[in-house]
Amino acid sequence: FEITTAPEDFLTVSEALEKEGIAVEASEVTMVPDNTVSLEGDAADVMNKLTGELEELDDVQDVYTNAELPEDME
């Protein structure tokens, strides 16, 4: 199962699952876009290159995007 909740409710939900004895494989607070943009061709290549270069910067911890890239690029 995948549970999605507001960030401010994360701890409450985690504690409720633990209290009920439900094993959690992984949990995290992350950014999930409300709207996505499907990219293909040159636009997908540019976005893939940009996010890759941003991720390589020492000062960057996480990179988020609402772009949906073809599966062979992800």
CHARMM internal coordinates of N, CA and C (Angstrom, degrees):
IC EDIT
DIST 1 N 1 CA 1.4380
DIST 1 CA 1 C 1.5245
ANGL 1 N 1 CA 1 C 109.41
DIST 1 C 2 N 1.2976
ANGL 1 CA 1 C 2 N 115.22
DIHE 1 N 1 CA 1 C 2 N 149.33
DIST 2 N 2 CA 1.4574
ANGL 1 C 2 N 2 CA 121.18
DIHE 1 CA 1 C 2 N 2 CA 174.39
DIST 2 CA 2 C 1.5186
ANGL 2 N 2 CA 2 C 107.21
DIHE 1 C 2 N 2 CA 2 C -121.59
DIST 2 C 3 N 1.3136
ANGL 2 CA 2 C 3 N 115.82
DIHE 2 N 2 CA 2 C 3 N 125.55
DIST 3 N 3 CA 1.4649
ANGL 2 C 3 N 3 CA 121.59
DIHE 2 CA 2 C 3 N 3 CA -178.86
DIST 3 CA 3 C 1.5118
ANGL 3 N 3 CA 3 C 108.43
DIHE 2 C 3 N 3 CA 3 C -110.39
DIST 3 C 4 N 1.3157
ANGL 3 CA 3 C 4 N 116.38
DIHE 3 N 3 CA 3 C 4 N 128.70
DIST 4 N 4 CA 1.4582
ANGL 3 C 4 N 4 CA 122.21
DIHE 3 CA 3 C 4 N 4 CA 177.21
DIST 4 CA 4 C 1.5187
ANGL 4 N 4 CA 4 C 108.25
DIHE 3 C 4 N 4 CA 4 C -117.03
DIST 4 C 5 N 1.3191
ANGL 4 CA 4 C 5 N 116.02
DIHE 4 N 4 CA 4 C 5 N 132.24
DIST 5 N 5 CA 1.4573
ANGL 4 C 5 N 5 CA 121.11
DIHE 4 CA 4 C 5 N 5 CA -178.68
DIST 5 CA 5 C 1.5221
ANGL 5 N 5 CA 5 C 109.49
DIHE 4 C 5 N 5 CA 5 C -145.94
DIST 5 C 6 N 1.2922
ANGL 5 CA 5 C 6 N 116.61
DIHE 5 N 5 CA 5 C 6 N 167.98
DIST 6 N 6 CA 1.4611
ANGL 5 C 6 N 6 CA 120.94
DIHE 5 CA 5 C 6 N 6 CA 176.01
DIST 6 CA 6 C 1.5299
ANGL 6 N 6 CA 6 C 108.82
DIHE 5 C 6 N 6 CA 6 C -66.85
DIST 6 C 7 N 1.3311
ANGL 6 CA 6 C 7 N 117.40
DIHE 6 N 6 CA 6 C 7 N 146.39
DIST 7 N 7 CA 1.4692
ANGL 6 C 7 N 7 CA 119.49
DIHE 6 CA 6 C 7 N 7 CA -178.61
DIST 7 CA 7 C 1.5261
ANGL 7 N 7 CA 7 C 113.62
DIHE 6 C 7 N 7 CA 7 C -54.76
DIST 7 C 8 N 1.3231
ANGL 7 CA 7 C 8 N 116.65
DIHE 7 N 7 CA 7 C 8 N -36.73
DIST 8 N 8 CA 1.4635
ANGL 7 C 8 N 8 CA 119.22
DIHE 7 CA 7 C 8 N 8 CA -178.74
DIST 8 CA 8 C 1.5344
ANGL 8 N 8 CA 8 C 112.82
DIHE 7 C 8 N 8 CA 8 C -69.87
DIST 8 C 9 N 1.3385
ANGL 8 CA 8 C 9 N 117.67
DIHE 8 N 8 CA 8 C 9 N -15.40
DIST 9 N 9 CA 1.4636
ANGL 8 C 9 N 9 CA 121.95
DIHE 8 CA 8 C 9 N 9 CA 178.26
DIST 9 CA 9 C 1.5281
ANGL 9 N 9 CA 9 C 113.06
DIHE 8 C 9 N 9 CA 9 C -99.16
DIST 9 C 10 N 1.3261
ANGL 9 CA 9 C 10 N 117.32
DIHE 9 N 9 CA 9 C 10 N 0.37
DIST 10 N 10 CA 1.4598
ANGL 9 C 10 N 10 CA 121.82
DIHE 9 CA 9 C 10 N 10 CA -175.08
DIST 10 CA 10 C 1.5247
ANGL 10 N 10 CA 10 C 112.24
DIHE 9 C 10 N 10 CA 10 C -56.36
DIST 10 C 11 N 1.3032
ANGL 10 CA 10 C 11 N 117.00
DIHE 10 N 10 CA 10 C 11 N -50.71
DIST 11 N 11 CA 1.4664
ANGL 10 C 11 N 11 CA 120.84
DIHE 10 CA 10 C 11 N 11 CA -177.00
DIST 11 CA 11 C 1.5334
ANGL 11 N 11 CA 11 C 110.79
DIHE 10 C 11 N 11 CA 11 C -64.72
DIST 11 C 12 N 1.3246
ANGL 11 CA 11 C 12 N 117.45
DIHE 11 N 11 CA 11 C 12 N -41.11
DIST 12 N 12 CA 1.4656
ANGL 11 C 12 N 12 CA 121.73
DIHE 11 CA 11 C 12 N 12 CA 179.55
DIST 12 CA 12 C 1.5273
ANGL 12 N 12 CA 12 C 110.75
DIHE 11 C 12 N 12 CA 12 C -60.67
DIST 12 C 13 N 1.3262
ANGL 12 CA 12 C 13 N 116.56
DIHE 12 N 12 CA 12 C 13 N -45.28
DIST 13 N 13 CA 1.4717
ANGL 12 C 13 N 13 CA 120.83
DIHE 12 CA 12 C 13 N 13 CA -179.89
DIST 13 CA 13 C 1.5201
ANGL 13 N 13 CA 13 C 110.33
DIHE 12 C 13 N 13 CA 13 C -66.85
DIST 13 C 14 N 1.3263
ANGL 13 CA 13 C 14 N 117.00
DIHE 13 N 13 CA 13 C 14 N -43.24
DIST 14 N 14 CA 1.4675
ANGL 13 C 14 N 14 CA 120.49
DIHE 13 CA 13 C 14 N 14 CA 178.63
DIST 14 CA 14 C 1.5178
ANGL 14 N 14 CA 14 C 111.59
DIHE 13 C 14 N 14 CA 14 C -59.36
DIST 14 C 15 N 1.3158
ANGL 14 CA 14 C 15 N 116.50
DIHE 14 N 14 CA 14 C 15 N -44.56
DIST 15 N 15 CA 1.4707
ANGL 14 C 15 N 15 CA 120.71
DIHE 14 CA 14 C 15 N 15 CA 179.63
DIST 15 CA 15 C 1.5212
ANGL 15 N 15 CA 15 C 111.42
DIHE 14 C 15 N 15 CA 15 C -66.32
DIST 15 C 16 N 1.3327
ANGL 15 CA 15 C 16 N 118.10
DIHE 15 N 15 CA 15 C 16 N -37.91
DIST 16 N 16 CA 1.4641
ANGL 15 C 16 N 16 CA 121.46
DIHE 15 CA 15 C 16 N 16 CA 179.04
DIST 16 CA 16 C 1.5256
ANGL 16 N 16 CA 16 C 110.95
DIHE 15 C 16 N 16 CA 16 C -64.67
DIST 16 C 17 N 1.3191
ANGL 16 CA 16 C 17 N 117.28
DIHE 16 N 16 CA 16 C 17 N -41.48
DIST 17 N 17 CA 1.4702
ANGL 16 C 17 N 17 CA 120.53
DIHE 16 CA 16 C 17 N 17 CA 178.01
DIST 17 CA 17 C 1.5231
ANGL 17 N 17 CA 17 C 110.63
DIHE 16 C 17 N 17 CA 17 C -64.52
DIST 17 C 18 N 1.3235
ANGL 17 CA 17 C 18 N 115.87
DIHE 17 N 17 CA 17 C 18 N -43.23
DIST 18 N 18 CA 1.4676
ANGL 17 C 18 N 18 CA 120.60
DIHE 17 CA 17 C 18 N 18 CA 179.14
DIST 18 CA 18 C 1.5240
ANGL 18 N 18 CA 18 C 110.79
DIHE 17 C 18 N 18 CA 18 C -62.76
DIST 18 C 19 N 1.3340
ANGL 18 CA 18 C 19 N 116.37
DIHE 18 N 18 CA 18 C 19 N -42.24
DIST 19 N 19 CA 1.4654
ANGL 18 C 19 N 19 CA 121.34
DIHE 18 CA 18 C 19 N 19 CA -179.68
DIST 19 CA 19 C 1.5280
ANGL 19 N 19 CA 19 C 111.33
DIHE 18 C 19 N 19 CA 19 C -61.88
DIST 19 C 20 N 1.3356
ANGL 19 CA 19 C 20 N 116.71
DIHE 19 N 19 CA 19 C 20 N -34.83
DIST 20 N 20 CA 1.4665
ANGL 19 C 20 N 20 CA 121.10
DIHE 19 CA 19 C 20 N 20 CA -179.68
DIST 20 CA 20 C 1.5292
ANGL 20 N 20 CA 20 C 112.32
DIHE 19 C 20 N 20 CA 20 C -84.28
DIST 20 C 21 N 1.3369
ANGL 20 CA 20 C 21 N 116.79
DIHE 20 N 20 CA 20 C 21 N -0.66
DIST 21 N 21 CA 1.4577
ANGL 20 C 21 N 21 CA 120.11
DIHE 20 CA 20 C 21 N 21 CA 178.44
DIST 21 CA 21 C 1.5207
ANGL 21 N 21 CA 21 C 113.74
DIHE 20 C 21 N 21 CA 21 C 76.66
DIST 21 C 22 N 1.3126
ANGL 21 CA 21 C 22 N 116.77
DIHE 21 N 21 CA 21 C 22 N 22.13
DIST 22 N 22 CA 1.4627
ANGL 21 C 22 N 22 CA 120.74
DIHE 21 CA 21 C 22 N 22 CA 179.66
DIST 22 CA 22 C 1.5218
ANGL 22 N 22 CA 22 C 108.34
DIHE 21 C 22 N 22 CA 22 C -88.76
DIST 22 C 23 N 1.3252
ANGL 22 CA 22 C 23 N 115.68
DIHE 22 N 22 CA 22 C 23 N 121.10
DIST 23 N 23 CA 1.4640
ANGL 22 C 23 N 23 CA 120.77
DIHE 22 CA 22 C 23 N 23 CA -179.07
DIST 23 CA 23 C 1.5241
ANGL 23 N 23 CA 23 C 110.03
DIHE 22 C 23 N 23 CA 23 C -70.91
DIST 23 C 24 N 1.3107
ANGL 23 CA 23 C 24 N 116.04
DIHE 23 N 23 CA 23 C 24 N 135.08
DIST 24 N 24 CA 1.4629
ANGL 23 C 24 N 24 CA 122.19
DIHE 23 CA 23 C 24 N 24 CA 179.05
DIST 24 CA 24 C 1.5202
ANGL 24 N 24 CA 24 C 108.34
DIHE 23 C 24 N 24 CA 24 C -110.22
DIST 24 C 25 N 1.3126
ANGL 24 CA 24 C 25 N 116.10
DIHE 24 N 24 CA 24 C 25 N 121.66
DIST 25 N 25 CA 1.4679
ANGL 24 C 25 N 25 CA 121.39
DIHE 24 CA 24 C 25 N 25 CA -179.50
DIST 25 CA 25 C 1.5248
ANGL 25 N 25 CA 25 C 110.83
DIHE 24 C 25 N 25 CA 25 C -74.83
DIST 25 C 26 N 1.3259
ANGL 25 CA 25 C 26 N 116.57
DIHE 25 N 25 CA 25 C 26 N -42.15
DIST 26 N 26 CA 1.4699
ANGL 25 C 26 N 26 CA 121.40
DIHE 25 CA 25 C 26 N 26 CA 179.39
DIST 26 CA 26 C 1.5179
ANGL 26 N 26 CA 26 C 108.69
DIHE 25 C 26 N 26 CA 26 C -157.47
DIST 26 C 27 N 1.3250
ANGL 26 CA 26 C 27 N 115.75
DIHE 26 N 26 CA 26 C 27 N 148.25
DIST 27 N 27 CA 1.4615
ANGL 26 C 27 N 27 CA 119.66
DIHE 26 CA 26 C 27 N 27 CA 175.77
DIST 27 CA 27 C 1.5148
ANGL 27 N 27 CA 27 C 109.12
DIHE 26 C 27 N 27 CA 27 C -148.22
DIST 27 C 28 N 1.3280
ANGL 27 CA 27 C 28 N 116.03
DIHE 27 N 27 CA 27 C 28 N 143.71
DIST 28 N 28 CA 1.4507
ANGL 27 C 28 N 28 CA 120.70
DIHE 27 CA 27 C 28 N 28 CA -179.61
DIST 28 CA 28 C 1.5232
ANGL 28 N 28 CA 28 C 110.20
DIHE 27 C 28 N 28 CA 28 C -163.02
DIST 28 C 29 N 1.3032
ANGL 28 CA 28 C 29 N 114.84
DIHE 28 N 28 CA 28 C 29 N 156.97
DIST 29 N 29 CA 1.4579
ANGL 28 C 29 N 29 CA 121.69
DIHE 28 CA 28 C 29 N 29 CA 170.20
DIST 29 CA 29 C 1.5126
ANGL 29 N 29 CA 29 C 105.56
DIHE 28 C 29 N 29 CA 29 C -98.58
DIST 29 C 30 N 1.3128
ANGL 29 CA 29 C 30 N 117.21
DIHE 29 N 29 CA 29 C 30 N 125.54
DIST 30 N 30 CA 1.4588
ANGL 29 C 30 N 30 CA 121.37
DIHE 29 CA 29 C 30 N 30 CA -177.63
DIST 30 CA 30 C 1.5198
ANGL 30 N 30 CA 30 C 109.89
DIHE 29 C 30 N 30 CA 30 C -142.01
DIST 30 C 31 N 1.3036
ANGL 30 CA 30 C 31 N 115.86
DIHE 30 N 30 CA 30 C 31 N 168.63
DIST 31 N 31 CA 1.4569
ANGL 30 C 31 N 31 CA 122.13
DIHE 30 CA 30 C 31 N 31 CA 178.37
DIST 31 CA 31 C 1.5276
ANGL 31 N 31 CA 31 C 108.56
DIHE 30 C 31 N 31 CA 31 C -90.96
DIST 31 C 32 N 1.3296
ANGL 31 CA 31 C 32 N 116.57
DIHE 31 N 31 CA 31 C 32 N 127.47
DIST 32 N 32 CA 1.4553
ANGL 31 C 32 N 32 CA 122.13
DIHE 31 CA 31 C 32 N 32 CA 177.23
DIST 32 CA 32 C 1.5269
ANGL 32 N 32 CA 32 C 107.06
DIHE 31 C 32 N 32 CA 32 C -125.51
DIST 32 C 33 N 1.3370
ANGL 32 CA 32 C 33 N 118.43
DIHE 32 N 32 CA 32 C 33 N 122.11
DIST 33 N 33 CA 1.4660
ANGL 32 C 33 N 33 CA 119.90
DIHE 32 CA 32 C 33 N 33 CA -176.54
DIST 33 CA 33 C 1.5207
ANGL 33 N 33 CA 33 C 112.33
DIHE 32 C 33 N 33 CA 33 C -71.43
DIST 33 C 34 N 1.3324
ANGL 33 CA 33 C 34 N 115.85
DIHE 33 N 33 CA 33 C 34 N 146.11
DIST 34 N 34 CA 1.4591
ANGL 33 C 34 N 34 CA 120.79
DIHE 33 CA 33 C 34 N 34 CA 173.27
DIST 34 CA 34 C 1.5276
ANGL 34 N 34 CA 34 C 110.54
DIHE 33 C 34 N 34 CA 34 C -75.38
DIST 34 C 35 N 1.3215
ANGL 34 CA 34 C 35 N 116.16
DIHE 34 N 34 CA 34 C 35 N -34.42
DIST 35 N 35 CA 1.4632
ANGL 34 C 35 N 35 CA 122.57
DIHE 34 CA 34 C 35 N 35 CA -179.84
DIST 35 CA 35 C 1.5218
ANGL 35 N 35 CA 35 C 108.40
DIHE 34 C 35 N 35 CA 35 C -128.38
DIST 35 C 36 N 1.3217
ANGL 35 CA 35 C 36 N 115.79
DIHE 35 N 35 CA 35 C 36 N 143.67
DIST 36 N 36 CA 1.4574
ANGL 35 C 36 N 36 CA 119.97
DIHE 35 CA 35 C 36 N 36 CA 177.80
DIST 36 CA 36 C 1.5249
ANGL 36 N 36 CA 36 C 110.03
DIHE 35 C 36 N 36 CA 36 C -121.21
DIST 36 C 37 N 1.3250
ANGL 36 CA 36 C 37 N 115.53
DIHE 36 N 36 CA 36 C 37 N 161.06
DIST 37 N 37 CA 1.4591
ANGL 36 C 37 N 37 CA 122.74
DIHE 36 CA 36 C 37 N 37 CA 178.01
DIST 37 CA 37 C 1.5219
ANGL 37 N 37 CA 37 C 107.49
DIHE 36 C 37 N 37 CA 37 C -125.00
DIST 37 C 38 N 1.3013
ANGL 37 CA 37 C 38 N 116.26
DIHE 37 N 37 CA 37 C 38 N 123.54
DIST 38 N 38 CA 1.4562
ANGL 37 C 38 N 38 CA 121.24
DIHE 37 CA 37 C 38 N 38 CA 179.72
DIST 38 CA 38 C 1.5290
ANGL 38 N 38 CA 38 C 108.85
DIHE 37 C 38 N 38 CA 38 C -84.71
DIST 38 C 39 N 1.3191
ANGL 38 CA 38 C 39 N 116.50
DIHE 38 N 38 CA 38 C 39 N 124.13
DIST 39 N 39 CA 1.4630
ANGL 38 C 39 N 39 CA 121.55
DIHE 38 CA 38 C 39 N 39 CA -179.45
DIST 39 CA 39 C 1.5176
ANGL 39 N 39 CA 39 C 110.09
DIHE 38 C 39 N 39 CA 39 C -115.97
DIST 39 C 40 N 1.3356
ANGL 39 CA 39 C 40 N 115.59
DIHE 39 N 39 CA 39 C 40 N 143.38
DIST 40 N 40 CA 1.4603
ANGL 39 C 40 N 40 CA 121.88
DIHE 39 CA 39 C 40 N 40 CA 176.73
DIST 40 CA 40 C 1.5113
ANGL 40 N 40 CA 40 C 108.87
DIHE 39 C 40 N 40 CA 40 C -140.94
DIST 40 C 41 N 1.2973
ANGL 40 CA 40 C 41 N 116.75
DIHE 40 N 40 CA 40 C 41 N 165.39
DIST 41 N 41 CA 1.4577
ANGL 40 C 41 N 41 CA 122.27
DIHE 40 CA 40 C 41 N 41 CA 174.43
DIST 41 CA 41 C 1.5157
ANGL 41 N 41 CA 41 C 113.30
DIHE 40 C 41 N 41 CA 41 C 62.63
DIST 41 C 42 N 1.3476
ANGL 41 CA 41 C 42 N 116.26
DIHE 41 N 41 CA 41 C 42 N -136.84
DIST 42 N 42 CA 1.4609
ANGL 41 C 42 N 42 CA 122.15
DIHE 41 CA 41 C 42 N 42 CA -176.51
DIST 42 CA 42 C 1.5249
ANGL 42 N 42 CA 42 C 111.89
DIHE 41 C 42 N 42 CA 42 C -61.01
DIST 42 C 43 N 1.3325
ANGL 42 CA 42 C 43 N 117.69
DIHE 42 N 42 CA 42 C 43 N -39.62
DIST 43 N 43 CA 1.4677
ANGL 42 C 43 N 43 CA 120.58
DIHE 42 CA 42 C 43 N 43 CA -179.70
DIST 43 CA 43 C 1.5203
ANGL 43 N 43 CA 43 C 110.83
DIHE 42 C 43 N 43 CA 43 C -62.36
DIST 43 C 44 N 1.3215
ANGL 43 CA 43 C 44 N 117.12
DIHE 43 N 43 CA 43 C 44 N -40.28
DIST 44 N 44 CA 1.4676
ANGL 43 C 44 N 44 CA 121.03
DIHE 43 CA 43 C 44 N 44 CA 178.30
DIST 44 CA 44 C 1.5189
ANGL 44 N 44 CA 44 C 110.42
DIHE 43 C 44 N 44 CA 44 C -66.85
DIST 44 C 45 N 1.3340
ANGL 44 CA 44 C 45 N 116.93
DIHE 44 N 44 CA 44 C 45 N -39.68
DIST 45 N 45 CA 1.4653
ANGL 44 C 45 N 45 CA 120.91
DIHE 44 CA 44 C 45 N 45 CA 178.64
DIST 45 CA 45 C 1.5294
ANGL 45 N 45 CA 45 C 110.99
DIHE 44 C 45 N 45 CA 45 C -62.18
DIST 45 C 46 N 1.3327
ANGL 45 CA 45 C 46 N 116.06
DIHE 45 N 45 CA 45 C 46 N -44.54
DIST 46 N 46 CA 1.4619
ANGL 45 C 46 N 46 CA 120.54
DIHE 45 CA 45 C 46 N 46 CA -179.51
DIST 46 CA 46 C 1.5279
ANGL 46 N 46 CA 46 C 110.52
DIHE 45 C 46 N 46 CA 46 C -64.23
DIST 46 C 47 N 1.3284
ANGL 46 CA 46 C 47 N 117.35
DIHE 46 N 46 CA 46 C 47 N -44.66
DIST 47 N 47 CA 1.4717
ANGL 46 C 47 N 47 CA 120.66
DIHE 46 CA 46 C 47 N 47 CA -179.69
DIST 47 CA 47 C 1.5205
ANGL 47 N 47 CA 47 C 110.66
DIHE 46 C 47 N 47 CA 47 C -64.86
DIST 47 C 48 N 1.3137
ANGL 47 CA 47 C 48 N 117.05
DIHE 47 N 47 CA 47 C 48 N -41.00
DIST 48 N 48 CA 1.4624
ANGL 47 C 48 N 48 CA 121.00
DIHE 47 CA 47 C 48 N 48 CA 179.13
DIST 48 CA 48 C 1.5267
ANGL 48 N 48 CA 48 C 110.72
DIHE 47 C 48 N 48 CA 48 C -62.66
DIST 48 C 49 N 1.3236
ANGL 48 CA 48 C 49 N 116.57
DIHE 48 N 48 CA 48 C 49 N -43.24
DIST 49 N 49 CA 1.4619
ANGL 48 C 49 N 49 CA 120.96
DIHE 48 CA 48 C 49 N 49 CA 178.97
DIST 49 CA 49 C 1.5288
ANGL 49 N 49 CA 49 C 110.65
DIHE 48 C 49 N 49 CA 49 C -65.82
DIST 49 C 50 N 1.3347
ANGL 49 CA 49 C 50 N 117.18
DIHE 49 N 49 CA 49 C 50 N -44.06
DIST 50 N 50 CA 1.4701
ANGL 49 C 50 N 50 CA 121.56
DIHE 49 CA 49 C 50 N 50 CA -179.65
DIST 50 CA 50 C 1.5281
ANGL 50 N 50 CA 50 C 111.29
DIHE 49 C 50 N 50 CA 50 C -61.16
DIST 50 C 51 N 1.3220
ANGL 50 CA 50 C 51 N 117.82
DIHE 50 N 50 CA 50 C 51 N -49.37
DIST 51 N 51 CA 1.4655
ANGL 50 C 51 N 51 CA 119.50
DIHE 50 CA 50 C 51 N 51 CA -179.22
DIST 51 CA 51 C 1.5212
ANGL 51 N 51 CA 51 C 111.12
DIHE 50 C 51 N 51 CA 51 C -64.93
DIST 51 C 52 N 1.3251
ANGL 51 CA 51 C 52 N 116.84
DIHE 51 N 51 CA 51 C 52 N -36.00
DIST 52 N 52 CA 1.4594
ANGL 51 C 52 N 52 CA 120.13
DIHE 51 CA 51 C 52 N 52 CA 177.19
DIST 52 CA 52 C 1.5191
ANGL 52 N 52 CA 52 C 112.34
DIHE 51 C 52 N 52 CA 52 C -63.12
DIST 52 C 53 N 1.3306
ANGL 52 CA 52 C 53 N 116.18
DIHE 52 N 52 CA 52 C 53 N -43.54
DIST 53 N 53 CA 1.4636
ANGL 52 C 53 N 53 CA 120.34
DIHE 52 CA 52 C 53 N 53 CA 179.22
DIST 53 CA 53 C 1.5270
ANGL 53 N 53 CA 53 C 111.38
DIHE 52 C 53 N 53 CA 53 C -67.93
DIST 53 C 54 N 1.3272
ANGL 53 CA 53 C 54 N 117.54
DIHE 53 N 53 CA 53 C 54 N -38.27
DIST 54 N 54 CA 1.4668
ANGL 53 C 54 N 54 CA 120.22
DIHE 53 CA 53 C 54 N 54 CA 177.69
DIST 54 CA 54 C 1.5257
ANGL 54 N 54 CA 54 C 111.10
DIHE 53 C 54 N 54 CA 54 C -63.66
DIST 54 C 55 N 1.3311
ANGL 54 CA 54 C 55 N 116.35
DIHE 54 N 54 CA 54 C 55 N -41.56
DIST 55 N 55 CA 1.4669
ANGL 54 C 55 N 55 CA 120.30
DIHE 54 CA 54 C 55 N 55 CA 179.84
DIST 55 CA 55 C 1.5198
ANGL 55 N 55 CA 55 C 112.45
DIHE 54 C 55 N 55 CA 55 C -63.64
DIST 55 C 56 N 1.3134
ANGL 55 CA 55 C 56 N 117.81
DIHE 55 N 55 CA 55 C 56 N -26.55
DIST 56 N 56 CA 1.4640
ANGL 55 C 56 N 56 CA 122.06
DIHE 55 CA 55 C 56 N 56 CA -178.84
DIST 56 CA 56 C 1.5312
ANGL 56 N 56 CA 56 C 113.08
DIHE 55 C 56 N 56 CA 56 C -78.77
DIST 56 C 57 N 1.3259
ANGL 56 CA 56 C 57 N 118.51
DIHE 56 N 56 CA 56 C 57 N -16.01
DIST 57 N 57 CA 1.4628
ANGL 56 C 57 N 57 CA 121.38
DIHE 56 CA 56 C 57 N 57 CA -179.42
DIST 57 CA 57 C 1.5243
ANGL 57 N 57 CA 57 C 110.50
DIHE 56 C 57 N 57 CA 57 C -68.79
DIST 57 C 58 N 1.3214
ANGL 57 CA 57 C 58 N 116.96
DIHE 57 N 57 CA 57 C 58 N 135.60
DIST 58 N 58 CA 1.4623
ANGL 57 C 58 N 58 CA 121.91
DIHE 57 CA 57 C 58 N 58 CA -177.88
DIST 58 CA 58 C 1.5229
ANGL 58 N 58 CA 58 C 112.80
DIHE 57 C 58 N 58 CA 58 C -61.94
DIST 58 C 59 N 1.3325
ANGL 58 CA 58 C 59 N 117.63
DIHE 58 N 58 CA 58 C 59 N -34.54
DIST 59 N 59 CA 1.4637
ANGL 58 C 59 N 59 CA 121.18
DIHE 58 CA 58 C 59 N 59 CA -176.23
DIST 59 CA 59 C 1.5315
ANGL 59 N 59 CA 59 C 113.41
DIHE 58 C 59 N 59 CA 59 C -83.15
DIST 59 C 60 N 1.3164
ANGL 59 CA 59 C 60 N 118.08
DIHE 59 N 59 CA 59 C 60 N -6.85
DIST 60 N 60 CA 1.4652
ANGL 59 C 60 N 60 CA 122.08
DIHE 59 CA 59 C 60 N 60 CA -177.85
DIST 60 CA 60 C 1.5189
ANGL 60 N 60 CA 60 C 109.12
DIHE 59 C 60 N 60 CA 60 C -95.17
DIST 60 C 61 N 1.3455
ANGL 60 CA 60 C 61 N 115.69
DIHE 60 N 60 CA 60 C 61 N 125.36
DIST 61 N 61 CA 1.4652
ANGL 60 C 61 N 61 CA 120.33
DIHE 60 CA 60 C 61 N 61 CA 179.67
DIST 61 CA 61 C 1.5232
ANGL 61 N 61 CA 61 C 111.59
DIHE 60 C 61 N 61 CA 61 C -93.20
DIST 61 C 62 N 1.3305
ANGL 61 CA 61 C 62 N 117.44
DIHE 61 N 61 CA 61 C 62 N -43.73
DIST 62 N 62 CA 1.4578
ANGL 61 C 62 N 62 CA 122.17
DIHE 61 CA 61 C 62 N 62 CA -178.79
DIST 62 CA 62 C 1.5174
ANGL 62 N 62 CA 62 C 109.58
DIHE 61 C 62 N 62 CA 62 C -142.22
DIST 62 C 63 N 1.3308
ANGL 62 CA 62 C 63 N 116.40
DIHE 62 N 62 CA 62 C 63 N 149.47
DIST 63 N 63 CA 1.4562
ANGL 62 C 63 N 63 CA 122.04
DIHE 62 CA 62 C 63 N 63 CA 175.65
DIST 63 CA 63 C 1.5233
ANGL 63 N 63 CA 63 C 107.44
DIHE 62 C 63 N 63 CA 63 C -124.09
DIST 63 C 64 N 1.3256
ANGL 63 CA 63 C 64 N 116.06
DIHE 63 N 63 CA 63 C 64 N 127.07
DIST 64 N 64 CA 1.4615
ANGL 63 C 64 N 64 CA 121.66
DIHE 63 CA 63 C 64 N 64 CA 179.55
DIST 64 CA 64 C 1.5187
ANGL 64 N 64 CA 64 C 109.31
DIHE 63 C 64 N 64 CA 64 C -119.09
DIST 64 C 65 N 1.3118
ANGL 64 CA 64 C 65 N 117.01
DIHE 64 N 64 CA 64 C 65 N 145.27
DIST 65 N 65 CA 1.4611
ANGL 64 C 65 N 65 CA 121.94
DIHE 64 CA 64 C 65 N 65 CA 177.16
DIST 65 CA 65 C 1.5202
ANGL 65 N 65 CA 65 C 108.77
DIHE 64 C 65 N 65 CA 65 C -148.81
DIST 65 C 66 N 1.3261
ANGL 65 CA 65 C 66 N 115.23
DIHE 65 N 65 CA 65 C 66 N 156.66
DIST 66 N 66 CA 1.4596
ANGL 65 C 66 N 66 CA 119.31
DIHE 65 CA 65 C 66 N 66 CA 175.37
DIST 66 CA 66 C 1.5317
ANGL 66 N 66 CA 66 C 110.27
DIHE 65 C 66 N 66 CA 66 C -101.98
DIST 66 C 67 N 1.3324
ANGL 66 CA 66 C 67 N 116.63
DIHE 66 N 66 CA 66 C 67 N 11.54
DIST 67 N 67 CA 1.4626
ANGL 66 C 67 N 67 CA 121.02
DIHE 66 CA 66 C 67 N 67 CA -179.82
DIST 67 CA 67 C 1.5194
ANGL 67 N 67 CA 67 C 110.57
DIHE 66 C 67 N 67 CA 67 C -79.76
DIST 67 C 68 N 1.3160
ANGL 67 CA 67 C 68 N 115.06
DIHE 67 N 67 CA 67 C 68 N 136.72
DIST 68 N 68 CA 1.4648
ANGL 67 C 68 N 68 CA 121.62
DIHE 67 CA 67 C 68 N 68 CA 172.07
DIST 68 CA 68 C 1.5185
ANGL 68 N 68 CA 68 C 106.79
DIHE 67 C 68 N 68 CA 68 C -103.33
DIST 68 C 69 N 1.3256
ANGL 68 CA 68 C 69 N 115.79
DIHE 68 N 68 CA 68 C 69 N 114.25
DIST 69 N 69 CA 1.4583
ANGL 68 C 69 N 69 CA 121.60
DIHE 68 CA 68 C 69 N 69 CA -178.98
DIST 69 CA 69 C 1.5266
ANGL 69 N 69 CA 69 C 110.45
DIHE 68 C 69 N 69 CA 69 C -98.85
DIST 69 C 70 N 1.3271
ANGL 69 CA 69 C 70 N 117.86
DIHE 69 N 69 CA 69 C 70 N 155.68
DIST 70 N 70 CA 1.4677
ANGL 69 C 70 N 70 CA 119.43
DIHE 69 CA 69 C 70 N 70 CA 175.21
DIST 70 CA 70 C 1.5275
ANGL 70 N 70 CA 70 C 110.47
DIHE 69 C 70 N 70 CA 70 C -55.82
DIST 70 C 71 N 1.3073
ANGL 70 CA 70 C 71 N 117.35
DIHE 70 N 70 CA 70 C 71 N 146.78
DIST 71 N 71 CA 1.4640
ANGL 70 C 71 N 71 CA 122.28
DIHE 70 CA 70 C 71 N 71 CA -174.95
DIST 71 CA 71 C 1.5182
ANGL 71 N 71 CA 71 C 113.15
DIHE 70 C 71 N 71 CA 71 C -57.32
DIST 71 C 72 N 1.3205
ANGL 71 CA 71 C 72 N 118.98
DIHE 71 N 71 CA 71 C 72 N -31.72
DIST 72 N 72 CA 1.4582
ANGL 71 C 72 N 72 CA 120.86
DIHE 71 CA 71 C 72 N 72 CA -178.77
DIST 72 CA 72 C 1.5291
ANGL 72 N 72 CA 72 C 112.48
DIHE 71 C 72 N 72 CA 72 C -72.24
DIST 72 C 73 N 1.3431
ANGL 72 CA 72 C 73 N 118.64
DIHE 72 N 72 CA 72 C 73 N -7.46
DIST 73 N 73 CA 1.4596
ANGL 72 C 73 N 73 CA 122.08
DIHE 72 CA 72 C 73 N 73 CA 178.44
DIST 73 CA 73 C 1.5160
ANGL 73 N 73 CA 73 C 112.34
DIHE 72 C 73 N 73 CA 73 C -99.40
DIST 73 C 74 N 1.2934
ANGL 73 CA 73 C 74 N 118.09
DIHE 73 N 73 CA 73 C 74 N -22.52
DIST 74 N 74 CA 1.4681
ANGL 73 C 74 N 74 CA 121.30
DIHE 73 CA 73 C 74 N 74 CA -172.39
DIST 74 CA 74 C 1.5003
ANGL 74 N 74 CA 74 C 112.18
DIHE 73 C 74 N 74 CA 74 C -76.89
END
COOR INIT
IC SEED 1 N 1 CA 1 C
IC BUILD
